[in-house]
Amino acid sequence: MDQYHRPHDKKVCAGTGGRRRKFRDKKLSHVGGVFAATKVAAKDLKVSVRGRGGSMGVKLKKASTINVVAKDKMKSVKIIRVLESHNPEFVRMNIITKGAVVETELGKARITNRVGQDGIVNGVLL
């Protein structure tokens, strides 16, 4: 299986001393998607991904611009690099995630959406 959340975190034994048994098997419907790892690049790169039930989604693999809200106007600005992220490895590799702070032509901006799942980068100026 690719990725399955919820590891076994309860006690191994029941209160009476008997062993706890598994509640149910893992299901394919509970498997998460693969992390998109959107990177800063010169051109955008979008990939179409098939979802459950045949629905199509867009993953953003490489991003060059960010839609920034500045003084009640939306502006598309070039991304220079990633400054802050919850993972220091993502800063080093220029991977964009929600909540990350990026350097743009207008200044610093915080990412407000889930980039890999939305297919676009949105943010607000700091």
N, CA, C and O atoms as CSV, one atom per row, in Angstrom:
chain,resi,resn,atom,element,x,y,z
A,1,MET,N,N,0.842,-1.185,0.000
A,1,MET,CA,C,0.000,0.000,0.000
A,1,MET,C,C,0.880,1.238,0.000
A,1,MET,O,O,2.013,1.203,0.480
A,2,ASP,N,N,0.373,2.304,-0.524
A,2,ASP,CA,C,1.171,3.500,-0.712
A,2,ASP,C,C,1.391,4.245,0.601
A,2,ASP,O,O,2.520,4.370,1.074
A,3,GLN,N,N,0.310,4.734,1.176
A,3,GLN,CA,C,0.424,5.509,2.409
A,3,GLN,C,C,-0.870,5.287,3.180
A,3,GLN,O,O,-1.957,5.455,2.628
A,4,TYR,N,N,-0.763,4.910,4.454
A,4,TYR,CA,C,-1.952,4.662,5.252
A,4,TYR,C,C,-1.765,5.339,6.599
A,4,TYR,O,O,-0.814,5.048,7.324
A,5,HIS,N,N,-2.666,6.232,6.925
A,5,HIS,CA,C,-2.575,6.954,8.182
A,5,HIS,C,C,-3.163,6.113,9.309
A,5,HIS,O,O,-3.612,4.991,9.074
A,6,ARG,N,N,-3.166,6.634,10.502
A,6,ARG,CA,C,-3.665,5.980,11.714
A,6,ARG,C,C,-2.877,4.726,12.072
A,6,ARG,O,O,-3.346,3.614,11.831
A,7,PRO,N,N,-1.690,4.890,12.643
A,7,PRO,CA,C,-0.965,3.716,13.133
A,7,PRO,C,C,-1.642,3.170,14.391
A,7,PRO,O,O,-2.503,3.832,14.970
A,8,HIS,N,N,-1.260,1.977,14.810
A,8,HIS,CA,C,-1.842,1.350,16.003
A,8,HIS,C,C,-1.317,2.093,17.225
A,8,HIS,O,O,-0.138,1.975,17.560
A,9,ASP,N,N,-2.176,2.859,17.897
A,9,ASP,CA,C,-1.715,3.687,19.015
A,9,ASP,C,C,-2.371,3.312,20.340
A,9,ASP,O,O,-2.078,3.934,21.361
A,10,LYS,N,N,-3.246,2.317,20.350
A,10,LYS,CA,C,-3.918,1.938,21.589
A,10,LYS,C,C,-3.080,0.902,22.345
A,10,LYS,O,O,-2.043,0.448,21.860
A,11,LYS,N,N,-3.547,0.541,23.534
A,11,LYS,CA,C,-2.853,-0.466,24.323
A,11,LYS,C,C,-2.927,-1.818,23.615
A,11,LYS,O,O,-3.878,-2.106,22.889
A,12,VAL,N,N,-1.905,-2.638,23.842
A,12,VAL,CA,C,-1.864,-3.950,23.201
A,12,VAL,C,C,-2.806,-4.918,23.906
A,12,VAL,O,O,-3.426,-5.762,23.259
A,13,CYS,N,N,-2.919,-4.802,25.245
A,13,CYS,CA,C,-3.774,-5.728,25.985
A,13,CYS,C,C,-5.079,-5.059,26.396
A,13,CYS,O,O,-5.121,-3.847,26.606
A,14,ALA,N,N,-6.119,-5.829,26.507
A,14,ALA,CA,C,-7.363,-5.347,27.088
A,14,ALA,C,C,-7.175,-5.295,28.603
A,14,ALA,O,O,-6.164,-5.780,29.112
A,15,GLY,N,N,-8.121,-4.722,29.324
A,15,GLY,CA,C,-7.996,-4.597,30.771
A,15,GLY,C,C,-7.990,-5.926,31.493
A,15,GLY,O,O,-7.449,-6.029,32.594
A,16,THR,N,N,-8.582,-6.942,30.894
A,16,THR,CA,C,-8.683,-8.246,31.538
A,16,THR,C,C,-7.443,-9.098,31.322
A,16,THR,O,O,-7.311,-10.158,31.933
A,17,GLY,N,N,-6.538,-8.657,30.470
A,17,GLY,CA,C,-5.344,-9.450,30.188
A,17,GLY,C,C,-5.392,-10.088,28.810
A,17,GLY,O,O,-4.379,-10.579,28.313
A,18,GLY,N,N,-6.577,-10.082,28.189
A,18,GLY,CA,C,-6.685,-10.655,26.841
A,18,GLY,C,C,-6.076,-9.724,25.800
A,18,GLY,O,O,-5.998,-8.513,26.007
A,19,ARG,N,N,-5.649,-10.295,24.686
A,19,ARG,CA,C,-5.022,-9.503,23.622
A,19,ARG,C,C,-6.088,-8.729,22.856
A,19,ARG,O,O,-7.185,-9.233,22.612
A,20,ARG,N,N,-5.750,-7.496,22.480
A,20,ARG,CA,C,-6.648,-6.722,21.625
A,20,ARG,C,C,-6.492,-7.206,20.200
A,20,ARG,O,O,-5.376,-7.462,19.748
A,21,ARG,N,N,-7.588,-7.332,19.493
A,21,ARG,CA,C,-7.552,-7.755,18.095
A,21,ARG,C,C,-7.768,-6.557,17.186
A,21,ARG,O,O,-8.302,-5.530,17.605
A,22,LYS,N,N,-7.347,-6.705,15.937
A,22,LYS,CA,C,-7.494,-5.652,14.953
A,22,LYS,C,C,-8.976,-5.418,14.680
A,22,LYS,O,O,-9.732,-6.374,14.509
A,23,PHE,N,N,-9.403,-4.136,14.637
A,23,PHE,CA,C,-10.806,-3.797,14.437
A,23,PHE,C,C,-11.265,-4.174,13.039
A,23,PHE,O,O,-12.320,-4.786,12.875
A,24,ARG,N,N,-10.468,-3.808,12.013
A,24,ARG,CA,C,-10.788,-4.187,10.628
A,24,ARG,C,C,-9.529,-4.060,9.781
A,24,ARG,O,O,-8.528,-3.484,10.208
A,25,ASP,N,N,-9.597,-4.602,8.590
A,25,ASP,CA,C,-8.461,-4.529,7.672
A,25,ASP,C,C,-8.329,-3.135,7.088
A,25,ASP,O,O,-9.280,-2.354,7.087
A,26,LYS,N,N,-7.133,-2.833,6.592
A,26,LYS,CA,C,-6.924,-1.571,5.892
A,26,LYS,C,C,-7.632,-1.634,4.546
A,26,LYS,O,O,-7.668,-2.681,3.900
A,27,LYS,N,N,-8.191,-0.510,4.135
A,27,LYS,CA,C,-8.935,-0.469,2.887
A,27,LYS,C,C,-8.241,0.456,1.900
A,27,LYS,O,O,-7.595,1.425,2.298
A,28,LEU,N,N,-8.373,0.161,0.632
A,28,LEU,CA,C,-7.756,0.969,-0.413
A,28,LEU,C,C,-8.329,2.374,-0.418
A,28,LEU,O,O,-7.650,3.319,-0.820
A,29,SER,N,N,-9.596,2.527,0.033
A,29,SER,CA,C,-10.222,3.847,0.061
A,29,SER,C,C,-9.619,4.753,1.129
A,29,SER,O,O,-9.817,5.968,1.096
A,30,HIS,N,N,-8.879,4.167,2.082
A,30,HIS,CA,C,-8.265,4.960,3.143
A,30,HIS,C,C,-6.832,5.372,2.822
A,30,HIS,O,O,-6.193,6.063,3.615
A,31,VAL,N,N,-6.327,4.954,1.668
A,31,VAL,CA,C,-4.962,5.293,1.278
A,31,VAL,C,C,-4.933,6.742,0.817
A,31,VAL,O,O,-5.787,7.160,0.035
A,32,GLY,N,N,-3.966,7.508,1.288
A,32,GLY,CA,C,-3.833,8.897,0.885
A,32,GLY,C,C,-3.139,9.020,-0.454
A,32,GLY,O,O,-2.617,8.040,-0.987
A,33,GLY,N,N,-3.134,10.231,-0.995
A,33,GLY,CA,C,-2.456,10.475,-2.255
A,33,GLY,C,C,-0.971,10.708,-2.040
A,33,GLY,O,O,-0.505,10.840,-0.908
A,34,VAL,N,N,-0.245,10.757,-3.132
A,34,VAL,CA,C,1.188,10.993,-3.079
A,34,VAL,C,C,1.428,12.499,-2.962
A,34,VAL,O,O,0.759,13.291,-3.626
A,35,PHE,N,N,2.374,12.888,-2.126
A,35,PHE,CA,C,2.717,14.287,-1.889
A,35,PHE,C,C,3.221,14.918,-3.183
A,35,PHE,O,O,4.119,14.377,-3.828
A,36,ALA,N,N,2.645,16.068,-3.567
A,36,ALA,CA,C,2.981,16.701,-4.846
A,36,ALA,C,C,4.363,17.344,-4.836
A,36,ALA,O,O,5.029,17.358,-5.871
A,37,ALA,N,N,4.816,17.877,-3.704
A,37,ALA,CA,C,6.126,18.527,-3.559
A,37,ALA,C,C,6.330,19.597,-4.628
A,37,ALA,O,O,7.232,19.485,-5.459
A,38,THR,N,N,5.486,20.641,-4.606
A,38,THR,CA,C,5.554,21.723,-5.583
A,38,THR,C,C,6.827,22.533,-5.378
A,38,THR,O,O,7.100,23.004,-4.274
A,39,LYS,N,N,7.602,22.692,-6.440
A,39,LYS,CA,C,8.876,23.412,-6.364
A,39,LYS,C,C,8.806,24.733,-7.114
A,39,LYS,O,O,7.978,24.911,-8.008
A,40,VAL,N,N,9.682,25.654,-6.740
A,40,VAL,CA,C,9.797,26.936,-7.433
A,40,VAL,C,C,10.592,26.703,-8.715
A,40,VAL,O,O,11.669,26.107,-8.686
A,41,ALA,N,N,10.047,27.184,-9.855
A,41,ALA,CA,C,10.709,26.990,-11.140
A,41,ALA,C,C,10.417,28.174,-12.057
A,41,ALA,O,O,9.670,29.082,-11.693
A,42,ALA,N,N,11.013,28.156,-13.247
A,42,ALA,CA,C,10.820,29.245,-14.209
A,42,ALA,C,C,9.453,29.158,-14.896
A,42,ALA,O,O,8.865,30.186,-15.231
A,43,LYS,N,N,8.938,27.926,-15.111
A,43,LYS,CA,C,7.636,27.738,-15.753
A,43,LYS,C,C,6.766,26.838,-14.895
A,43,LYS,O,O,7.272,26.009,-14.139
A,44,ASP,N,N,5.432,27.007,-15.018
A,44,ASP,CA,C,4.495,26.148,-14.290
A,44,ASP,C,C,4.446,24.764,-14.940
A,44,ASP,O,O,4.613,24.627,-16.152
A,45,LEU,N,N,4.214,23.737,-14.110
A,45,LEU,CA,C,4.009,22.385,-14.608
A,45,LEU,C,C,2.857,21.777,-13.828
A,45,LEU,O,O,2.956,21.559,-12.621
A,46,LYS,N,N,1.749,21.503,-14.539
A,46,LYS,CA,C,0.568,20.909,-13.910
A,46,LYS,C,C,0.389,19.496,-14.434
A,46,LYS,O,O,0.630,19.221,-15.610
A,47,VAL,N,N,-0.041,18.595,-13.538
A,47,VAL,CA,C,-0.258,17.204,-13.898
A,47,VAL,C,C,-1.684,16.830,-13.532
A,47,VAL,O,O,-2.125,17.108,-12.417
A,48,SER,N,N,-2.419,16.200,-14.456
A,48,SER,CA,C,-3.778,15.737,-14.171
A,48,SER,C,C,-3.701,14.380,-13.488
A,48,SER,O,O,-2.941,13.505,-13.904
A,49,VAL,N,N,-4.502,14.213,-12.427
A,49,VAL,CA,C,-4.503,12.982,-11.648
A,49,VAL,C,C,-5.924,12.469,-11.546
A,49,VAL,O,O,-6.852,13.242,-11.308
A,50,ARG,N,N,-6.099,11.164,-11.725
A,50,ARG,CA,C,-7.429,10.570,-11.620
A,50,ARG,C,C,-7.751,10.317,-10.160
A,50,ARG,O,O,-6.945,9.747,-9.424
A,51,GLY,N,N,-8.956,10.753,-9.737
A,51,GLY,CA,C,-9.408,10.539,-8.375
A,51,GLY,C,C,-10.397,9.394,-8.312
A,51,GLY,O,O,-10.626,8.707,-9.307
A,52,ARG,N,N,-10.979,9.190,-7.150
A,52,ARG,CA,C,-11.971,8.121,-6.991
A,52,ARG,C,C,-13.229,8.460,-7.772
A,52,ARG,O,O,-13.667,9.611,-7.790
A,53,GLY,N,N,-13.798,7.475,-8.405
A,53,GLY,CA,C,-15.009,7.675,-9.188
A,53,GLY,C,C,-14.728,8.309,-10.540
A,53,GLY,O,O,-15.655,8.759,-11.213
A,54,GLY,N,N,-13.465,8.353,-10.951
A,54,GLY,CA,C,-13.119,8.899,-12.258
A,54,GLY,C,C,-12.993,10.407,-12.282
A,54,GLY,O,O,-12.771,10.986,-13.345
A,55,SER,N,N,-13.131,11.069,-11.121
A,55,SER,CA,C,-13.000,12.520,-11.097
A,55,SER,C,C,-11.537,12.899,-11.342
A,55,SER,O,O,-10.623,12.174,-10.950
A,56,MET,N,N,-11.336,14.026,-11.985
A,56,MET,CA,C,-9.979,14.458,-12.300
A,56,MET,C,C,-9.565,15.609,-11.391
A,56,MET,O,O,-10.364,16.496,-11.089
A,57,GLY,N,N,-8.314,15.584,-10.962
A,57,GLY,CA,C,-7.766,16.655,-10.151
A,57,GLY,C,C,-6.491,17.165,-10.788
A,57,GLY,O,O,-5.931,16.518,-11.673
A,58,VAL,N,N,-6.032,18.321,-10.341
A,58,VAL,CA,C,-4.816,18.912,-10.893
A,58,VAL,C,C,-3.786,19.036,-9.778
A,58,VAL,O,O,-4.075,19.585,-8.714
A,59,LYS,N,N,-2.574,18.519,-10.029
A,59,LYS,CA,C,-1.473,18.690,-9.083
A,59,LYS,C,C,-0.473,19.639,-9.715
A,59,LYS,O,O,-0.115,19.501,-10.885
A,60,LEU,N,N,-0.029,20.601,-8.928
A,60,LEU,CA,C,0.962,21.565,-9.389
A,60,LEU,C,C,2.342,21.057,-8.987
A,60,LEU,O,O,2.651,20.993,-7.797
A,61,LYS,N,N,3.173,20.696,-9.960
A,61,LYS,CA,C,4.502,20.164,-9.683
A,61,LYS,C,C,5.548,21.275,-9.601
A,61,LYS,O,O,6.451,21.223,-8.766
A,62,LYS,N,N,5.420,22.297,-10.487
A,62,LYS,CA,C,6.351,23.425,-10.485
A,62,LYS,C,C,5.561,24.711,-10.584
A,62,LYS,O,O,4.600,24.793,-11.349
A,63,ALA,N,N,5.956,25.718,-9.817
A,63,ALA,CA,C,5.248,26.998,-9.784
A,63,ALA,C,C,6.217,28.142,-10.041
A,63,ALA,O,O,7.352,28.139,-9.565
A,64,SER,N,N,5.739,29.126,-10.810
A,64,SER,CA,C,6.580,30.297,-11.083
A,64,SER,C,C,5.962,31.575,-10.532
A,64,SER,O,O,6.685,32.515,-10.201
A,65,THR,N,N,4.609,31.626,-10.427
A,65,THR,CA,C,3.945,32.842,-9.961
A,65,THR,C,C,3.011,32.539,-8.798
A,65,THR,O,O,2.611,31.397,-8.572
A,66,ILE,N,N,2.677,33.600,-8.069
A,66,ILE,CA,C,1.752,33.501,-6.939
A,66,ILE,C,C,0.724,34.614,-7.076
A,66,ILE,O,O,1.069,35.739,-7.437
A,67,ASN,N,N,-0.537,34.306,-6.788
A,67,ASN,CA,C,-1.597,35.314,-6.766
A,67,ASN,C,C,-1.615,35.926,-5.375
A,67,ASN,O,O,-1.946,35.251,-4.400
A,68,VAL,N,N,-1.259,37.211,-5.279
A,68,VAL,CA,C,-1.121,37.884,-3.990
A,68,VAL,C,C,-2.220,38.919,-3.837
A,68,VAL,O,O,-2.516,39.661,-4.774
A,69,VAL,N,N,-2.836,38.972,-2.636
A,69,VAL,CA,C,-3.812,40.015,-2.322
A,69,VAL,C,C,-3.039,41.185,-1.740
A,69,VAL,O,O,-2.416,41.075,-0.684
A,70,ALA,N,N,-3.089,42.320,-2.453
A,70,ALA,CA,C,-2.394,43.515,-1.996
A,70,ALA,C,C,-3.313,44.717,-2.160
A,70,ALA,O,O,-3.643,45.095,-3.284
A,71,LYS,N,N,-3.730,45.323,-1.048
A,71,LYS,CA,C,-4.605,46.495,-1.048
A,71,LYS,C,C,-5.867,46.268,-1.886
A,71,LYS,O,O,-6.140,47.014,-2.826
A,72,ASP,N,N,-6.624,45.238,-1.535
A,72,ASP,CA,C,-7.910,44.895,-2.174
A,72,ASP,C,C,-7.789,44.588,-3.658
A,72,ASP,O,O,-8.777,44.694,-4.384
A,73,LYS,N,N,-6.609,44.211,-4.127
A,73,LYS,CA,C,-6.427,43.818,-5.527
A,73,LYS,C,C,-5.648,42.515,-5.573
A,73,LYS,O,O,-4.755,42.277,-4.759
A,74,MET,N,N,-6.003,41.675,-6.542
A,74,MET,CA,C,-5.275,40.425,-6.747
A,74,MET,C,C,-4.217,40.671,-7.812
A,74,MET,O,O,-4.509,41.214,-8.878
A,75,LYS,N,N,-2.986,40.268,-7.516
A,75,LYS,CA,C,-1.893,40.513,-8.437
A,75,LYS,C,C,-1.076,39.237,-8.602
A,75,LYS,O,O,-0.774,38.562,-7.617
A,76,SER,N,N,-0.718,38.902,-9.835
A,76,SER,CA,C,0.124,37.744,-10.092
A,76,SER,C,C,1.589,38.189,-10.098
A,76,SER,O,O,1.987,39.027,-10.907
A,77,VAL,N,N,2.382,37.621,-9.190
A,77,VAL,CA,C,3.756,38.059,-8.979
A,77,VAL,C,C,4.689,36.855,-9.084
A,77,VAL,O,O,4.298,35.730,-8.770
A,78,LYS,N,N,5.918,37.094,-9.524
A,78,LYS,CA,C,6.909,36.033,-9.668
A,78,LYS,C,C,7.434,35.598,-8.296
A,78,LYS,O,O,7.712,36.434,-7.436
A,79,ILE,N,N,7.566,34.273,-8.101
A,79,ILE,CA,C,8.132,33.715,-6.869
A,79,ILE,C,C,9.650,33.632,-7.047
A,79,ILE,O,O,10.136,33.151,-8.071
A,80,ILE,N,N,10.394,34.105,-6.043
A,80,ILE,CA,C,11.857,34.043,-6.114
A,80,ILE,C,C,12.371,32.792,-5.391
A,80,ILE,O,O,13.118,32.002,-5.968
A,81,ARG,N,N,11.968,32.617,-4.127
A,81,ARG,CA,C,12.405,31.440,-3.368
A,81,ARG,C,C,11.552,31.272,-2.123
A,81,ARG,O,O,10.772,32.159,-1.776
A,82,VAL,N,N,11.700,30.132,-1.446
A,82,VAL,CA,C,10.997,29.841,-0.198
A,82,VAL,C,C,11.879,30.306,0.960
A,82,VAL,O,O,13.062,29.971,1.029
A,83,LEU,N,N,11.285,31.080,1.866
A,83,LEU,CA,C,12.036,31.605,3.015
A,83,LEU,C,C,11.805,30.793,4.285
A,83,LEU,O,O,12.756,30.477,5.000
A,84,GLU,N,N,10.530,30.448,4.574
A,84,GLU,CA,C,10.186,29.716,5.794
A,84,GLU,C,C,9.211,28.605,5.459
A,84,GLU,O,O,8.390,28.731,4.551
A,85,SER,N,N,9.311,27.510,6.209
A,85,SER,CA,C,8.367,26.404,6.077
A,85,SER,C,C,8.397,25.622,7.377
A,85,SER,O,O,9.288,25.814,8.205
A,86,HIS,N,N,7.412,24.729,7.559
A,86,HIS,CA,C,7.406,23.940,8.784
A,86,HIS,C,C,8.511,22.886,8.768
A,86,HIS,O,O,8.864,22.337,9.812
A,87,ASN,N,N,9.055,22.607,7.586
A,87,ASN,CA,C,10.131,21.640,7.440
A,87,ASN,C,C,11.366,22.345,6.872
A,87,ASN,O,O,11.285,22.895,5.774
A,88,PRO,N,N,12.488,22.353,7.565
A,88,PRO,CA,C,13.673,23.036,7.053
A,88,PRO,C,C,14.195,22.446,5.745
A,88,PRO,O,O,14.845,23.147,4.969
A,89,GLU,N,N,13.919,21.168,5.492
A,89,GLU,CA,C,14.313,20.551,4.220
A,89,GLU,C,C,13.568,21.195,3.052
A,89,GLU,O,O,14.123,21.341,1.964
A,90,PHE,N,N,12.302,21.583,3.281
A,90,PHE,CA,C,11.498,22.201,2.221
A,90,PHE,C,C,12.046,23.576,1.844
A,90,PHE,O,O,11.946,23.983,0.687
A,91,VAL,N,N,12.627,24.296,2.813
A,91,VAL,CA,C,13.231,25.596,2.526
A,91,VAL,C,C,14.452,25.390,1.632
A,91,VAL,O,O,14.651,26.121,0.661
A,92,ARG,N,N,15.254,24.405,1.961
A,92,ARG,CA,C,16.474,24.122,1.210
A,92,ARG,C,C,16.164,23.685,-0.217
A,92,ARG,O,O,16.884,24.040,-1.151
A,93,MET,N,N,15.072,22.899,-0.385
A,93,MET,CA,C,14.730,22.368,-1.709
A,93,MET,C,C,13.712,23.223,-2.451
A,93,MET,O,O,13.290,22.861,-3.549
A,94,ASN,N,N,13.303,24.369,-1.860
A,94,ASN,CA,C,12.320,25.287,-2.460
A,94,ASN,C,C,10.981,24.600,-2.735
A,94,ASN,O,O,10.410,24.764,-3.813
A,95,ILE,N,N,10.481,23.833,-1.766
A,95,ILE,CA,C,9.176,23.174,-1.883
A,95,ILE,C,C,8.128,24.053,-1.205
A,95,ILE,O,O,8.297,24.480,-0.063
A,96,ILE,N,N,7.033,24.314,-1.939
A,96,ILE,CA,C,5.974,25.210,-1.451
A,96,ILE,C,C,4.857,24.386,-0.826
A,96,ILE,O,O,4.349,23.452,-1.445
A,97,THR,N,N,4.468,24.736,0.420
A,97,THR,CA,C,3.334,24.116,1.088
A,97,THR,C,C,2.470,25.213,1.700
A,97,THR,O,O,2.859,26.381,1.730
A,98,LYS,N,N,1.292,24.824,2.189
A,98,LYS,CA,C,0.414,25.796,2.840
A,98,LYS,C,C,1.090,26.323,4.104
A,98,LYS,O,O,1.643,25.548,4.886
A,99,GLY,N,N,1.043,27.642,4.303
A,99,GLY,CA,C,1.650,28.265,5.467
A,99,GLY,C,C,3.097,28.664,5.265
A,99,GLY,O,O,3.668,29.349,6.114
A,100,ALA,N,N,3.702,28.255,4.164
A,100,ALA,CA,C,5.100,28.609,3.898
A,100,ALA,C,C,5.200,30.088,3.532
A,100,ALA,O,O,4.261,30.657,2.974
A,101,VAL,N,N,6.330,30.704,3.844
A,101,VAL,CA,C,6.579,32.102,3.495
A,101,VAL,C,C,7.536,32.110,2.299
A,101,VAL,O,O,8.613,31.516,2.347
A,102,VAL,N,N,7.120,32.797,1.219
A,102,VAL,CA,C,7.947,32.872,0.016
A,102,VAL,C,C,8.357,34.312,-0.244
A,102,VAL,O,O,7.662,35.251,0.144
A,103,GLU,N,N,9.489,34.468,-0.902
A,103,GLU,CA,C,9.958,35.791,-1.306
A,103,GLU,C,C,9.460,36.055,-2.726
A,103,GLU,O,O,9.683,35.251,-3.631
A,104,THR,N,N,8.773,37.205,-2.913
A,104,THR,CA,C,8.257,37.584,-4.224
A,104,THR,C,C,8.828,38.939,-4.633
A,104,THR,O,O,9.602,39.550,-3.897
A,105,GLU,N,N,8.432,39.393,-5.816
A,105,GLU,CA,C,8.885,40.701,-6.283
A,105,GLU,C,C,8.300,41.834,-5.439
A,105,GLU,O,O,8.900,42.905,-5.348
A,106,LEU,N,N,7.134,41.611,-4.821
A,106,LEU,CA,C,6.507,42.633,-3.965
A,106,LEU,C,C,6.987,42.562,-2.517
A,106,LEU,O,O,6.800,43.516,-1.762
A,107,GLY,N,N,7.596,41.463,-2.125
A,107,GLY,CA,C,8.024,41.261,-0.748
A,107,GLY,C,C,7.663,39.862,-0.280
A,107,GLY,O,O,7.435,38.971,-1.098
A,108,LYS,N,N,7.610,39.665,1.038
A,108,LYS,CA,C,7.285,38.357,1.593
A,108,LYS,C,C,5.787,38.093,1.501
A,108,LYS,O,O,4.976,39.001,1.682
A,109,ALA,N,N,5.422,36.829,1.215
A,109,ALA,CA,C,4.013,36.430,1.150
A,109,ALA,C,C,3.854,35.057,1.783
A,109,ALA,O,O,4.730,34.201,1.660
A,110,ARG,N,N,2.711,34.850,2.472
A,110,ARG,CA,C,2.403,33.557,3.083
A,110,ARG,C,C,1.406,32.809,2.195
A,110,ARG,O,O,0.422,33.389,1.735
A,111,ILE,N,N,1.662,31.530,1.958
A,111,ILE,CA,C,0.781,30.702,1.124
A,111,ILE,C,C,-0.471,30.367,1.917
A,111,ILE,O,O,-0.386,29.932,3.066
A,112,THR,N,N,-1.644,30.571,1.301
A,112,THR,CA,C,-2.910,30.363,2.011
A,112,THR,C,C,-3.690,29.150,1.519
A,112,THR,O,O,-4.713,28.804,2.110
A,113,ASN,N,N,-3.238,28.496,0.458
A,113,ASN,CA,C,-3.988,27.342,-0.045
A,113,ASN,C,C,-3.078,26.121,-0.122
A,113,ASN,O,O,-1.864,26.213,0.060
A,114,ARG,N,N,-3.700,24.972,-0.398
A,114,ARG,CA,C,-2.950,23.726,-0.524
A,114,ARG,C,C,-2.517,23.601,-1.982
A,114,ARG,O,O,-3.291,23.184,-2.844
A,115,VAL,N,N,-1.291,23.963,-2.230
A,115,VAL,CA,C,-0.782,24.158,-3.582
A,115,VAL,C,C,-0.848,22.887,-4.419
A,115,VAL,O,O,-1.304,22.923,-5.562
A,116,GLY,N,N,-0.404,21.781,-3.873
A,116,GLY,CA,C,-0.364,20.536,-4.630
A,116,GLY,C,C,-1.736,20.029,-5.031
A,116,GLY,O,O,-1.860,19.320,-6.030
A,117,GLN,N,N,-2.768,20.375,-4.278
A,117,GLN,CA,C,-4.108,19.888,-4.571
A,117,GLN,C,C,-4.931,20.876,-5.383
A,117,GLN,O,O,-5.835,20.461,-6.108
A,118,ASP,N,N,-4.643,22.179,-5.283
A,118,ASP,CA,C,-5.452,23.179,-5.965
A,118,ASP,C,C,-4.958,23.493,-7.369
A,118,ASP,O,O,-5.742,23.932,-8.211
A,119,GLY,N,N,-3.683,23.281,-7.637
A,119,GLY,CA,C,-3.131,23.557,-8.953
A,119,GLY,C,C,-2.812,25.016,-9.184
A,119,GLY,O,O,-2.566,25.420,-10.320
A,120,ILE,N,N,-2.810,25.828,-8.118
A,120,ILE,CA,C,-2.537,27.257,-8.213
A,120,ILE,C,C,-1.951,27.707,-6.875
A,120,ILE,O,O,-2.177,27.060,-5.853
A,121,VAL,N,N,-1.201,28.810,-6.875
A,121,VAL,CA,C,-0.602,29.315,-5.644
A,121,VAL,C,C,-1.262,30.641,-5.288
A,121,VAL,O,O,-1.227,31.590,-6.072
A,122,ASN,N,N,-1.866,30.704,-4.099
A,122,ASN,CA,C,-2.473,31.925,-3.581
A,122,ASN,C,C,-1.785,32.309,-2.282
A,122,ASN,O,O,-1.309,31.448,-1.543
A,123,GLY,N,N,-1.734,33.635,-2.004
A,123,GLY,CA,C,-1.092,34.081,-0.778
A,123,GLY,C,C,-1.448,35.491,-0.411
A,123,GLY,O,O,-2.110,36.197,-1.171
A,124,VAL,N,N,-1.003,35.906,0.768
A,124,VAL,CA,C,-1.216,37.284,1.236
A,124,VAL,C,C,0.136,37.881,1.581
A,124,VAL,O,O,1.033,37.172,2.037
A,125,LEU,N,N,0.288,39.182,1.366
A,125,LEU,CA,C,1.532,39.861,1.709
A,125,LEU,C,C,1.685,39.967,3.209
A,125,LEU,O,O,0.697,40.103,3.931
A,126,LEU,N,N,2.903,39.906,3.679
A,126,LEU,CA,C,3.180,40.047,5.108
A,126,LEU,C,C,3.654,41.466,5.397
A,126,LEU,O,O,3.943,41.798,6.547
